[in-house]
Amino acid sequence: MKNLRRSACVVALTLSVLAIGPSMLASAVTTGPWPIGQDAPYEYLGWGNPQPPVRVMQATGITQFTLAFMLSDGTCNPAWDGERPLLGGVDQAAIHAIRRHGGDVVVSFGGWSGQKLGVVCPDAHALAAAYEKVIDTYKLKAIDIDIEHTEMYRDPPRRRVAHALAIVHADDPGLRIFVTIGTNENGPDSVGVDLIDRLATEGVPADFTIMPFDFGVPVKNMGKVSIRAAEGLKSDLMAAYHESAAAAYRTMGISSMNGVTDEPDEVVTAQDFQEMLTYAQLHHLARFTFWSVNRDRPCGPGDDADSCSGIHQARYEFTRIVAGFHG
């Protein structure tokens, strides 16, 4: 997921999170909870005019969010967007609000832009400590390692991430670890396969999620191509973990992008999402999510690609589809 822009919306979101009135409190979400991370769409609180999470919960029935992105503050120390502190800010306020209303969160480390902890931290033990600082601060049941760009396509950081996750798993075997990677049309590229192999060798029981968009070539049917890419991931997991197809399906996921992607010739429609949902339900995938709640609305005057989908849609249309996934 490419965090391309930031907006001065953090203060506004803080007020939205804290100023939910009594009538809204009365309609708090009570469904679920489903397994952590299973249907937790991404929301980025640093830009893209974030939609208040509790309002999204009340409107859609979603009970979980994947909050992005945890980055380096310039040292081997985690900070939201590399800038905002773990405590006392809009991110902590959002987490508390989501939990008060019966939901929960996954914290996502990485993304496309910014300084990655896997690059900045000097070794795997320091990186594991940075992950665990966030896990302990928020008492997380799951984390997402969205490994892209400099963290993915340089061997030392990629190796460091794999070993750090092995340390985290050993320290907290009950923690669910999602690893989110890019993909080609037929499955992960050679670097993605290398990461899968490393994590299998390290004994990390991760759930792997592909991002089937930004292919770099014109793609017309994003639903079918996303499923084809997922089938490629299944084969890679079977080979790396020496497991059956049924076992591989249960440890993999799809993270799509709603509407017009970063490629102007790619459009992911609600029909594509329905097709992916059917596939995810048929094979009992570990995860079905998307980038992002920020974009799950039609565009209005002055909106940019980070805050709306670029297509005609109902508000929260894609979140409602994801909310229908229960494994």
DOBA-287978 format. One line per 2 residues: their letters; for each residue x negated, y negated, z of N, C-alpha, C. Coordinates in steps of 0.05 Angstrom, whole numbers, plus 5000, padded with zeros to 4 digits. Last residue first. Example, Ala and Ser with C-alpha at 12.3 -4.5 7.8 and 13.67 -1.06 7.14 Angstrom:
sa	4743/5045/5142/4727/5021/5143/4742/4999/5157 | 4736/5114/5156/4754/5090/5156/4736/5066/5156 .
//
This chain:
gh	5290/5327/5148/5273/5350/5146/5286/5374/5133 | 5326/5286/5144/5322/5298/5170/5307/5324/5168 .
fg	5344/5228/5111/5326/5251/5111/5321/5261/5139 | 5374/5182/5112/5389/5207/5108/5370/5232/5108 .
av	5339/5141/5113/5352/5148/5138/5368/5174/5136 | 5329/5135/5059/5309/5148/5075/5321/5156/5102 .
ir	5376/5107/5045/5370/5133/5033/5350/5148/5050 | 5370/5060/5076/5393/5078/5081/5388/5105/5069 .
tf	5326/5037/5051/5323/5047/5078/5346/5066/5085 | 5348/5023/5002/5328/5044/5002/5324/5055/5031 .
ey	5384/4982/5017/5394/5006/5002/5374/5029/5004 | 5379/4934/5043/5373/4958/5058/5380/4984/5043 .
ra	5423/4902/4999/5404/4899/5022/5403/4926/5037 | 5428/4931/4934/5441/4923/4959/5419/4920/4981 .
qh	5395/4905/4876/5400/4926/4896/5416/4914/4919 | 5358/4892/4820/5385/4888/4831/5390/4911/4851 .
ig	5288/4881/4837/5310/4893/4822/5336/4886/4835 | 5250/4860/4871/5248/4853/4842/5269/4866/4825 .
sc	5250/4867/4926/5243/4890/4909/5240/4883/4879 | 5214/4822/4971/5238/4832/4957/5230/4852/4936 .
sd	5166/4806/4991/5189/4802/5008/5216/4811/4995 | 5125/4810/4955/5121/4822/4982/5146/4821/4999 .
ad	5138/4782/4910/5139/4811/4909/5135/4824/4935 | 5177/4725/4936/5155/4738/4920/5157/4768/4923 .
dg	5228/4675/4931/5218/4700/4942/5195/4711/4924 | 5250/4631/4907/5225/4627/4922/5214/4653/4933 .
pg	5316/4655/4910/5298/4633/4901/5273/4631/4919 | 5313/4727/4922/5326/4701/4921/5307/4680/4911 .
cp	5318/4796/4907/5303/4772/4909/5321/4747/4907 | 5348/4846/4951/5345/4832/4925/5330/4806/4929 .
rd	5310/4888/4994/5331/4869/4990/5327/4857/4962 | 5261/4910/5020/5286/4924/5015/5310/4906/5014 .
rn	5212/4892/5033/5220/4889/5005/5248/4900/5000 | 5204/4905/5086/5202/4877/5078/5215/4872/5051 .
vs	5202/4960/5084/5227/4947/5093/5227/4918/5086 | 5167/4976/5022/5169/4972/5051/5196/4960/5058 .
wf	5144/5039/5022/5134/5012/5025/5152/4993/5010 | 5173/5097/5054/5167/5080/5031/5156/5053/5041 .
tf	5182/5169/5065/5181/5141/5074/5176/5123/5049 | 5186/5230/5092/5196/5216/5069/5198/5187/5077 .
ra	5154/5289/5116/5157/5259/5117/5168/5249/5091 | 5149/5343/5113/5144/5331/5139/5152/5301/5140 .
lh	5202/5376/5076/5177/5361/5078/5174/5349/5106 | 5238/5417/5058/5233/5411/5087/5206/5397/5091 .
hl	5253/5425/5007/5228/5438/5015/5220/5432/5044 | 5301/5397/5004/5300/5425/4994/5276/5440/5005 .
qa	5287/5346/5022/5305/5363/5038/5303/5392/5030 | 5254/5329/4980/5244/5330/5008/5261/5348/5025 .
yt	5290/5331/4936/5265/5348/4937/5255/5351/4965 | 5326/5292/4953/5335/5319/4948/5312/5339/4949 .
lm	5292/5247/4954/5305/5257/4978/5314/5286/4975 | 5279/5241/4900/5258/5249/4919/5270/5259/4945 .
eq	5330/5226/4881/5317/5250/4871/5295/5260/4889 | 5337/5179/4910/5355/5201/4915/5343/5228/4904 .
fd	5297/5149/4886/5295/5156/4915/5313/5179/4921 | 5317/5144/4835/5291/5158/4839/5289/5167/4868 .
qa	5362/5113/4848/5366/5140/4837/5340/5157/4839 | 5338/5066/4862/5351/5081/4883/5357/5110/4873 .
tv	5274/5064/4826/5302/5058/4830/5313/5073/4854 | 5215/5034/4812/5226/5057/4827/5255/5049/4835 .
ve	5179/5018/4757/5202/5011/4773/5213/5036/4786 | 5122/4994/4724/5133/5015/4741/5156/5004/4757 .
dp	5099/4953/4697/5114/4972/4681/5123/4996/4697 | 5071/4923/4734/5096/4912/4724/5112/4931/4706 .
ed	5049/4950/4793/5046/4952/4764/5072/4943/4751 | 5066/4947/4844/5045/4929/4837/5038/4930/4807 .
tv	5136/4959/4828/5112/4964/4843/5091/4943/4836 | 5203/4943/4836/5180/4939/4819/5155/4942/4836 .
gn	5233/4990/4882/5235/4969/4862/5210/4968/4844 | 5193/5015/4935/5219/5009/4924/5218/4987/4903 .
ms	5149/5068/4935/5151/5039/4936/5177/5031/4922 | 5139/5127/4976/5143/5113/4951/5142/5083/4956 .
si	5109/5177/5004/5113/5149/5011/5115/5133/4985 | 5121/5244/5021/5121/5224/5000/5126/5197/5012 .
gm	5084/5298/5052/5105/5278/5050/5101/5260/5026 | 5070/5360/5088/5065/5340/5068/5088/5320/5066 .
tr	5079/5406/5115/5058/5389/5125/5051/5367/5105 | 5116/5437/5091/5123/5427/5117/5102/5409/5129 .
ya	5089/5454/5044/5111/5435/5042/5117/5422/5069 | 5054/5493/5067/5044/5468/5056/5066/5447/5054 .
aa	5089/5534/5080/5075/5521/5101/5064/5494/5092 | 5107/5549/5029/5126/5540/5049/5113/5525/5071 .
as	5059/5566/5005/5073/5543/4995/5092/5531/5015 | 5012/5586/5057/5033/5590/5037/5044/5564/5027 .
eh	4941/5569/5063/4968/5573/5073/4988/5577/5050 | 4889/5547/5066/4894/5576/5062/4921/5584/5073 .
ya	4877/5494/5065/4885/5506/5091/4891/5536/5090 | 4863/5486/5011/4846/5477/5032/4851/5491/5059 .
am	4905/5510/4980/4877/5518/4976/4859/5510/5000 | 4950/5484/4999/4949/5513/5000/4920/5523/4998 .
ld	4937/5431/4986/4939/5439/5014/4937/5470/5018 | 4939/5433/4930/4914/5426/4944/4914/5435/4973 .
sk	4993/5445/4922/4972/5464/4914/4946/5459/4927 | 5016/5398/4943/5022/5424/4955/5001/5444/4947 .
lg	4998/5360/4906/4989/5359/4934/4993/5386/4948 | 5028/5376/4862/4999/5378/4861/4987/5377/4889 .
ea	5078/5363/4880/5072/5392/4875/5042/5396/4873 | 5074/5308/4881/5077/5323/4906/5071/5352/4903 .
ar	5072/5298/4826/5049/5292/4842/5050/5306/4869 | 5125/5312/4814/5102/5327/4802/5077/5322/4818 .
is	5153/5274/4843/5155/5302/4851/5133/5319/4839 | 5138/5229/4814/5131/5231/4843/5133/5260/4852 .
vk	5161/5240/4765/5132/5239/4767/5123/5241/4796 | 5215/5236/4778/5204/5262/4769/5174/5262/4771 .
gm	5218/5182/4794/5227/5203/4811/5214/5230/4804 | 5200/5151/4752/5184/5152/4776/5193/5174/4795 .
nk	5197/5151/4689/5214/5165/4708/5199/5170/4734 | 5156/5120/4665/5184/5112/4663/5202/5126/4684 .
vp	5094/5090/4668/5110/5112/4677/5139/5104/4678 | 5033/5068/4641/5062/5065/4641/5076/5091/4649 .
vg	4980/5071/4689/4990/5077/4662/5020/5074/4663 | 4971/5062/4742/4953/5050/4723/4960/5055/4694 .
fd	5001/5078/4785/4986/5098/4770/4966/5087/4750 | 5032/5057/4828/5007/5044/4819/4989/5064/4804 .
fp	5053/5116/4864/5058/5092/4849/5032/5079/4843 | 5059/5157/4909/5062/5161/4880/5071/5136/4865 .
mi	5022/5171/4959/5035/5146/4950/5037/5147/4920 | 5029/5229/5002/5019/5215/4977/5035/5190/4972 .
tf	5009/5253/5064/5029/5238/5049/5017/5225/5025 | 4998/5307/5107/4988/5291/5085/5011/5279/5069 .
da	4988/5319/5173/5009/5318/5153/5001/5298/5131 | 4933/5357/5200/4945/5332/5192/4969/5338/5173 .
pv	4901/5388/5240/4927/5396/5228/4943/5371/5220 | 4833/5395/5231/4854/5375/5237/4880/5383/5224 .
ge	4787/5424/5221/4808/5436/5237/4830/5417/5246 | 4748/5409/5188/4746/5398/5215/4768/5410/5233 .
ta	4767/5431/5141/4742/5442/5153/4739/5434/5182 | 4810/5397/5133/4815/5425/5137/4791/5438/5151 .
lr	4783/5350/5125/4801/5352/5148/4807/5381/5154 | 4756/5362/5077/4741/5355/5101/4758/5359/5126 .
di	4799/5371/5041/4780/5393/5048/4765/5387/5073 | 4821/5320/5040/4837/5342/5049/4818/5365/5058 .
ld	4777/5293/5016/4786/5286/5043/4803/5308/5055 | 4775/5318/4966/4752/5320/4984/4760/5313/5013 .
vg	4824/5301/4945/4820/5330/4950/4796/5334/4970 | 4811/5247/4938/4833/5255/4956/4830/5285/4964 .
vs	4772/5252/4900/4765/5241/4926/4786/5248/4946 | 4799/5273/4856/4778/5289/4869/4770/5278/4896 .
dp	4869/5255/4869/4845/5256/4852/4823/5271/4868 | 4932/5289/4881/4909/5273/4889/4885/5276/4871 .
gn	4977/5297/4823/4967/5302/4850/4943/5286/4857 | 4991/5280/4773/4991/5309/4778/4981/5316/4806 .
en	4985/5225/4773/5011/5236/4766/5013/5266/4773 | 4945/5212/4833/4950/5212/4804/4977/5224/4799 .
tg	4950/5176/4895/4952/5200/4879/4953/5193/4849 | 4929/5156/4961/4939/5151/4934/4939/5177/4919 .
it	4950/5178/5027/4930/5174/5006/4944/5168/4979 | 4954/5185/5096/4968/5175/5072/4947/5167/5051 .
vf	4963/5229/5147/4942/5218/5130/4954/5211/5103 | 4987/5232/5212/4994/5229/5184/4970/5217/5169 .
ir	4988/5269/5268/4970/5253/5252/4979/5255/5223 | 5016/5271/5332/5020/5277/5304/5003/5258/5287 .
lg	4988/5297/5392/4992/5274/5374/4996/5283/5346 | 4974/5341/5421/5002/5337/5416/5008/5313/5398 .
pd	4919/5339/5430/4929/5358/5410/4959/5355/5404 | 4877/5296/5443/4906/5294/5445/4919/5312/5425 .
da	4824/5310/5435/4831/5295/5459/4861/5295/5464 | 4827/5335/5385/4817/5350/5408/4825/5337/5434 .
hv	4845/5291/5354/4861/5315/5357/4853/5332/5381 | 4800/5257/5358/4826/5249/5369/4844/5273/5373 .
ia	4762/5289/5331/4758/5282/5359/4785/5274/5372 | 4785/5290/5281/4780/5315/5295/4776/5310/5325 .
la	4782/5237/5268/4809/5249/5272/4806/5276/5286 | 4727/5231/5261/4740/5217/5283/4768/5229/5289 .
ha	4719/5262/5215/4708/5271/5241/4721/5257/5264 | 4747/5230/5178/4754/5258/5182/4744/5268/5209 .
vr	4720/5181/5182/4748/5182/5188/4756/5211/5194 | 4669/5195/5163/4672/5185/5190/4701/5187/5199 .
rr	4679/5208/5110/4669/5229/5128/4673/5221/5157 | 4693/5157/5093/4712/5179/5090/4704/5202/5109 .
pp	4646/5127/5102/4671/5121/5117/4691/5144/5116 | 4609/5156/5066/4605/5154/5095/4630/5147/5110 .
dr	4634/5151/5012/4632/5177/5026/4627/5173/5056 | 4684/5109/4991/4656/5110/4999/4653/5134/5017 .
ym	4738/5108/4983/4721/5113/4960/4691/5109/4965 | 4764/5097/5032/4769/5122/5018/4747/5128/4997 .
et	4749/5048/5049/4749/5070/5069/4751/5097/5055 | 4757/5015/5006/4730/5019/5015/4728/5042/5035 .
he	4818/5045/4986/4797/5026/4979/4770/5033/4991 | 4851/5079/5042/4849/5068/5014/4823/5053/5011 .
id	4891/5113/5084/4863/5110/5076/4860/5103/5047 | 4927/5106/5134/4931/5099/5106/4904/5092/5094 .
id	4942/5145/5183/4917/5135/5171/4921/5131/5142 | 4987/5138/5234/4985/5141/5205/4958/5129/5196 .
ia	5006/5174/5294/4992/5152/5279/4991/5159/5250 | 5050/5189/5348/5040/5194/5321/5025/5169/5311 .
kl	5064/5173/5397/5067/5202/5392/5055/5209/5364 | 5032/5123/5438/5042/5133/5412/5044/5164/5412 .
ky	5025/5082/5477/5035/5109/5484/5048/5123/5459 | 5001/5035/5465/5029/5037/5458/5041/5065/5465 .
td	4949/5045/5485/4963/5019/5491/4993/5022/5486 | 4934/5095/5465/4939/5092/5493/4955/5066/5500 .
iv	4929/5083/5410/4947/5104/5419/4954/5101/5448 | 4889/5043/5412/4916/5036/5403/4936/5057/5412 .
ke	4847/5073/5431/4855/5049/5445/4883/5041/5438 | 4841/5113/5393/4853/5120/5419/4860/5096/5436 .
ya	4816/5085/5351/4842/5097/5347/4856/5101/5374 | 4768/5074/5379/4785/5052/5369/4813/5062/5364 .
aa	4748/5125/5388/4754/5108/5411/4772/5085/5403 | 4738/5140/5335/4758/5154/5351/4767/5138/5375 .
la	4696/5105/5325/4721/5102/5310/4743/5116/5325 | 4657/5125/5359/4666/5097/5363/4693/5093/5348 .
ha	4651/5175/5336/4660/5173/5364/4670/5145/5370 | 4632/5165/5284/4659/5177/5288/4669/5174/5316 .
dp	4602/5099/5280/4601/5128/5279/4629/5139/5286 | 4610/5043/5276/4584/5055/5268/4583/5085/5266 .
cv	4665/5012/5242/4655/5027/5266/4630/5043/5258 | 4675/4993/5190/4661/4976/5209/4650/4992/5232 .
vg	4703/5034/5163/4679/5022/5151/4663/5008/5172 | 4746/5046/5196/4729/5068/5186/4703/5058/5173 .
lk	4771/4997/5201/4756/5008/5224/4737/5030/5215 | 4766/4952/5146/4776/4978/5157/4758/4986/5181 .
qg	4787/4888/5132/4765/4904/5142/4775/4929/5156 | 4832/4880/5074/4821/4875/5101/4798/4893/5108 .
sw	4878/4923/5037/4862/4899/5042/4850/4898/5070 | 4906/4973/5039/4888/4966/5017/4868/4944/5025 .
gg	4908/5012/5100/4919/4997/5078/4898/4989/5058 | 4894/5018/5168/4882/5017/5141/4897/5000/5122 .
fs	4940/5053/5208/4913/5041/5206/4905/5040/5177 | 5004/5047/5234/4988/5053/5211/4962/5038/5211 .
vv	5042/5076/5285/5024/5054/5278/5006/5063/5255 | 5110/5091/5291/5083/5101/5283/5067/5077/5276 .
vd	5161/5083/5341/5144/5073/5320/5120/5092/5315 | 5232/5089/5356/5204/5092/5362/5187/5084/5337 .
gg	5296/5074/5387/5278/5082/5366/5250/5086/5375 | 5331/5053/5425/5332/5082/5420/5313/5092/5398 .
hr	5324/5001/5436/5347/5008/5421/5347/5037/5411 | 5275/4998/5460/5298/4991/5476/5324/5000/5463 .
ri	5243/5007/5415/5246/5028/5435/5270/5023/5453 | 5247/4957/5388/5255/4982/5374/5260/5004/5395 .
ah	5226/4923/5427/5254/4920/5418/5264/4946/5405 | 5173/4940/5431/5191/4942/5454/5220/4940/5446 .
ia	5156/4929/5379/5156/4956/5389/5174/4959/5413 | 5162/4873/5378/5178/4889/5360/5179/4918/5370 .
aq	5124/4858/5416/5152/4851/5420/5170/4868/5403 | 5077/4875/5391/5085/4888/5416/5115/4882/5422 .
dv	5079/4838/5348/5079/4867/5343/5088/4882/5368 | 5076/4787/5369/5101/4795/5355/5102/4825/5352 .
gg	5038/4795/5431/5046/4783/5406/5071/4794/5394 | 5019/4822/5476/5028/4794/5478/5037/4781/5453 .
ll	4967/4864/5451/4986/4857/5472/4994/4827/5470 | 4933/4867/5408/4951/4889/5413/4973/4881/5432 .
pr	4928/4805/5369/4921/4823/5391/4941/4845/5395 | 4914/4795/5300/4933/4792/5322/4927/4813/5344 .
eg	4873/4808/5262/4875/4782/5274/4892/4781/5300 | 4876/4853/5232/4850/4844/5239/4849/4818/5254 .
dw	4928/4868/5232/4919/4852/5209/4891/4842/5213 | 4919/4878/5299/4939/4877/5278/4930/4858/5256 .
ap	4857/4908/5315/4875/4885/5317/4895/4887/5294 | 4805/4946/5346/4829/4944/5330/4845/4919/5336 .
nc	4735/4942/5337/4757/4937/5356/4783/4933/5339 | 4682/4939/5318/4696/4964/5320/4718/4962/5342 .
tg	4693/4874/5287/4677/4893/5302/4692/4919/5303 | 4732/4851/5259/4704/4843/5252/4684/4861/5266 .
ds	4776/4875/5277/4774/4846/5282/4747/4835/5274 | 4803/4924/5232/4781/4915/5249/4782/4884/5253 .
lm	4874/4940/5235/4849/4936/5222/4827/4929/5242 | 4937/4965/5224/4916/4962/5245/4889/4961/5231 .
fa	4989/4932/5190/4967/4951/5190/4948/4944/5212 | 5051/4967/5203/5025/4964/5189/5015/4936/5192 .
lt	5093/5017/5230/5085/4989/5231/5056/4986/5221 | 5144/5054/5212/5115/5055/5210/5105/5026/5209 .
fq	5202/5065/5252/5187/5048/5233/5157/5056/5234 | 5266/5095/5265/5237/5094/5267/5225/5075/5246 .
ti	5319/5100/5256/5311/5098/5284/5281/5095/5287 | 5372/5078/5213/5344/5086/5216/5336/5082/5245 .
gt	5422/5057/5208/5419/5082/5223/5391/5092/5225 | 5430/5007/5184/5424/5030/5167/5424/5057/5182 .
aq	5440/4965/5219/5453/4965/5193/5450/4991/5178 | 5408/4974/5263/5437/4972/5266/5452/4974/5240 .
mv	5357/4973/5240/5367/4997/5254/5397/4997/5255 | 5355/4919/5224/5353/4940/5204/5364/4966/5215 .
rv	5356/4895/5274/5379/4890/5255/5379/4911/5233 | 5307/4912/5293/5332/4921/5307/5356/4916/5288 .
pp	5269/4886/5259/5273/4915/5259/5299/4924/5272 | 5281/4832/5216/5280/4841/5244/5287/4870/5247 .
qp	5240/4832/5160/5268/4835/5169/5267/4845/5197 | 5187/4786/5145/5197/4812/5156/5226/4811/5165 .
ng	5162/4757/5099/5187/4750/5112/5200/4775/5125 | 5110/4772/5084/5133/4783/5069/5160/4778/5083 .
wg	5069/4786/5142/5076/4771/5118/5101/4784/5105 | 5063/4816/5188/5046/4793/5184/5053/4776/5160 .
ly	5090/4863/5194/5100/4840/5209/5084/4815/5205 | 5114/4910/5152/5090/4895/5157/5099/4868/5170 .
ey	5139/4975/5155/5145/4947/5157/5119/4933/5165 | 5157/5037/5125/5136/5017/5132/5149/4989/5135 .
pa	5204/5084/5153/5194/5066/5132/5174/5046/5142 | 5206/5145/5176/5198/5119/5187/5187/5100/5165 .
dq	5222/5199/5182/5236/5180/5164/5232/5152/5174 | 5182/5223/5214/5195/5238/5192/5208/5219/5172 .
gi	5160/5199/5259/5148/5194/5233/5162/5206/5209 | 5182/5249/5303/5169/5224/5299/5155/5221/5272 .
pw	5244/5280/5290/5216/5283/5294/5200/5257/5286 | 5297/5234/5310/5287/5255/5293/5257/5258/5299 .
pg	5337/5221/5369/5315/5215/5351/5307/5239/5334 | 5396/5204/5328/5369/5215/5330/5363/5221/5360 .
tt	5434/5145/5343/5429/5170/5329/5401/5179/5333 | 5443/5095/5365/5443/5118/5383/5438/5144/5370 .
va	5429/5027/5361/5428/5052/5348/5427/5075/5369 | 5475/4980/5390/5448/4992/5388/5450/5019/5376 .
sa	5516/4944/5397/5517/4963/5374/5491/4976/5369 | 5505/4911/5438/5526/4930/5442/5527/4951/5420 .
lm	5468/4876/5417/5459/4896/5436/5480/4918/5440 | 5500/4843/5387/5483/4862/5373/5472/4883/5391 .
sp	5526/4816/5428/5542/4832/5409/5525/4852/5393 | 5483/4789/5454/5497/4811/5467/5513/4829/5448 .
gi	5429/4776/5404/5451/4769/5423/5465/4794/5434 | 5361/4770/5399/5384/4786/5392/5406/4783/5413 .
al	5313/4743/5403/5338/4728/5405/5362/4744/5395 | 5266/4770/5394/5273/4764/5421/5301/4752/5425 .
vs	5263/4775/5338/5262/4799/5355/5273/4793/5382 | 5265/4721/5322/5286/4739/5314/5287/4764/5331 .
lt	5217/4702/5344/5243/4691/5353/5266/4709/5346 | 5181/4733/5314/5182/4735/5343/5208/4725/5354 .
la	5192/4713/5263/5200/4741/5269/5200/4744/5299 | 5170/4662/5267/5199/4665/5261/5208/4693/5268 .
vv	5117/4674/5275/5132/4660/5296/5162/4664/5292 | 5104/4698/5226/5102/4713/5251/5118/4700/5273 .
ca	5102/4674/5177/5129/4683/5187/5127/4696/5213 | 5070/4652/5135/5071/4641/5162/5098/4647/5174 .
sr	5044/4710/5100/5061/4686/5102/5062/4677/5131 | 4998/4739/5055/5008/4735/5082/5025/4711/5082 .
rl	4988/4790/5006/4992/4763/5014/5000/4762/5044 | 4977/4844/4998/4965/4825/4980/4967/4796/4990 .
nk	4968/4904/5017/4977/4880/5031/4963/4856/5018 | 4987/4957/4982/4969/4934/4979/4980/4910/4994 .
m	4983/5024/5000/5000/5000/5000/4983/4975/5000 .
//
